[in-house]
Amino acid sequence: MPLIAITRPVSPNINDCELSFHARQPIDFRKAIAQHADYQNCLSALGLKVVSLPPEPDLPDAVFVEDPAVVLDEVAIISIMGAPSRRPETDSLASALSRYRPIKRLITPATLEGGDVMRIGRRIFVGLTQRTNQEGFRQLRETLSGHDYQVESVAVNGCLHLKSACSYVGHNSILINRARVDSNAFQDFQLIDVAEDEDAGANALVIGEVVIMPASFPKTRALLERRGFRVQTVDLSELQKAEAGVTCTSLIFISKASC
């Protein structure tokens, strides 16, 4: 079955985005639009069907569609965002996802963002961060209890999301910044450390045999290529000012009708 990539246009108010660990810098809106288009073209070239949702101009972070939901083969789980300003993003996304999956919703006091959820086969790692709390982890694990997933929590520090600190890149390997995440959770995997002076270089997106990563981390790219990975880079310099990476601007899953 083909892969779907849900995306959403960049808001003209992106300069009002939430920031937790980055100092605010001016974001060039037109350049951000162009970079986002290049990102979508990259996904299309790799065979994904890109479905762009209607814009949400009043929601500065709405381009980061990964965070409001977790989509698995069996169900789409609509989260409660850790940043209250982002919670209005969920309704339109839930409506779009209902075409493909049954919908489940977390309830308060849970908070959880998709950037804190990393799936590797039947294992799901959930980062405990400023955006995802213990109750969010508990409810996600409970929701998936009948679907044969092993759901595990991971301590994260000093960055926005779990996938800011580590990403699965295929071949039983995880690209990681060990200073930001408890690497003991990943003892069953081959760990590939980011380049020493590329602290934010651990966010990557694997599509088939291709690892997509930001162009701003050439040393980490070289590390992966020396290990035999096929890497493709995209320039996300403007969106990175909003604490973005290559995973958060799409929501990728196998296309199938909701049951």
N, C-alpha and C positions, 0 to 999 in steps of 0.2 A: 504493500500500500504506500502511496506517496506521502511525503512529509508536508505538513502545513506549517507555515510560519506566520503567526498573527503579529502585525505591527500596527503602529499608530503614528500619524504625523507629529512632528515637533510643534509644541505649543509656542505661539509668539510671546508668551509670558515665561519662557523657560528661565529667564534671568531671575525669576522669583522662586526657583526650585528649592527644595529642601537640601540642606547641607549639614553633615555631621562631623566630618573629619577634614574637609578641604576648606581653605580660605576662599571666600567668594571672589571670582574674577569675572569680568565682562564676557558674555558669550555672544559671539557673532551669529545672530539668528539665521541669516541667509547661508552662511557657511555651514551651520549645523544642519540645515535642510539638505544641502548638497551632500554632506557626509552621510547623512541618514539614507539618502537615495542610493549612494554607492554601496552602503551596507546591504540594503535590500536587493540591489542588483547582484551582489556577491552571493546571497542566498539563492536567488533565482538561477544563477549560473551553475550552482551546485545541485540543481534539480528540485528545489523546494517550490511549492506553490505559495506565493506571498499574498496574504489577505490583509489589506490595509483597512483598518477600522475608520469610521468617521472621526474627524479631529475633535479634540476637547480643548478649545483655545483657552478656557478659563482655568484649566488644571495644568499647572506648570510642569509637573512630572509625568504626565500621562503617556509620553513616548516610551516610558520604561514599563512596558506591558508585562514583563516577566513577574513583577512583584505582586500584583493583586490576586494571582491564582497559581495553583499547582495542578498541572494536567498530566494524568497518568493514563495507561491504556484503558482502565476501567471507569474512571471518574474524573471530574474536574472539581477541585476544591477551591471555593472562593474564600479568601482570607479576610481578616481584619487587619488593615495596615497599621504598622507600628507608628507611622507618622500620621496623625489625625487629618492633616490637610489633604492627604492622598486618598482617604477613604471613599470619596465620591467617584473614584475611578472604577470601582468594582462593578457597578450596575450594568453599564454598557458592555463591559467585558464578559460578564456572566451571560448576558443575552446572546452575545456572539458565540460563546462556547457551548451554549445549550444545543446548538445544531450538531455538535460532535460528541458530546458526552453528557451523562447524567450529572446534575449539579448537586454538590453538597456545600454547606456553609459552616464556617467556624462561628462560635458564639462568644460573647464577652465572658470573662476577661481575657480571652486569648488574643494575642497578636502574633502575626506571622507574615513574612514577606518571601516571595518566591526566590529572591536572590540568596536566601538562606537555606535553600533546599537543593541538594545535589543527589541525583539518582544515578546509580551505577548498577545496572541489571535489576535485581530484586532487592537491592539494598538502597536505603534512602537515608542520607545524612542531613541532619537539621542543625544549623548553626544557632547557638544561643547568643543573641546580640542585643543592641539597643532597640532593634526593630522586631525581634522574635523572642517571645518569652517562653518560660517553661510550660505554661498552660497551652500555648499554641502548639508546641511540640507534642504535648500529651494528647490534645484533640486530633492532631493529624495522625498520630499513631493509632488512636482509637478508631478513627474513620477508616483507616486502611487495614484494620485487624482481620477482616474477612477476605483480604486479597493477597495473602501470602507475600507481604513485604516485610523486611526487617528494617525497622525505623530506629535510628540511633541519633542521640544528641552529641554535639561537638562544641567545645568551648572556643569562642572567637574573641579576639581583643584587638583594639586599635584600628579597626577598619569597618566599613559599612555592613558588609554581608559575608557569609561563608564563602561565596564564590568570588569575593574580592581577595580572599586569602588562598583559595585552592580551586582547581577545576580538573575534572576528568578529561583526559586527552586521548583516550583509547589505549588499547594494548595493555590493559591492567595498570595503567600509569596515571598518576596525579601530579599536575604541576602545582607547586606549593611554595608559600612563604611561611616557613616554620615559626617565624617570630609572631605571626598573627593568628595561628590556629594550633590546637593540640594535635600534633601529628601522630600521637599514639592511637588515635581512632582509625588510622589507615594502615595498620600493620600488615594487612593482606595485599597491599599494593606496592608497586614500584614508585618511589617518590622522586620527582625531578625538581630540584631547587631552582627558583628564579635567580637570575643574575644578581650579584650582591648589591649593585647600585640601581636596581630596577625593582624597588620595593612593591610597586603596584602591578607587577607584571604577571601575576598568577591567574588572572581572569582570561579564559580561553573558551572557545566553543568548538566542539568536534562534530563534524558532519561527515559521516562515512569515514574515509581515510584522510580527510583534510582537517587541520586544526586552524581555526580562524582566531587571530589575535590582533590587538591594536598595533599600528605601525610604530608606536612610540617606545617599543621595547625590543630593539634590534639584538641586544646581547642574549636575551632570553629566547628569542626566535632562533638564534644561532645554536644555542644549547639544544633545543629540540631537533633542529635539522641535523646536528651531529649524531643524534641518537636515531636518525632515520625517519623522523616524522616529516610529513609533507605539510608545510605551513603557508597560509595565505594571510596577508595583513590588510587591514583597512584603516584609513585615517579617521579617527574619532576624536581628534584633539579638542573640538568644541564641546562635544557631549561629555568628554572626560572631566571637564570643568564642573559638571553637575554630578560627579562621582559615578559616571557610567562606565560600562565595559562592553564587551561584545555579546555577553549573554542577556543583559537586561533589556535590550531594545527589540527582542522578539520572544515569542512564546511558541515553541516548536513541539509538534507531536504528530503521531501517525494519524492520517485522515481516515475517519470512519464515521458513519452516522450514529447519532445518539440512540441508545437502546432503552 
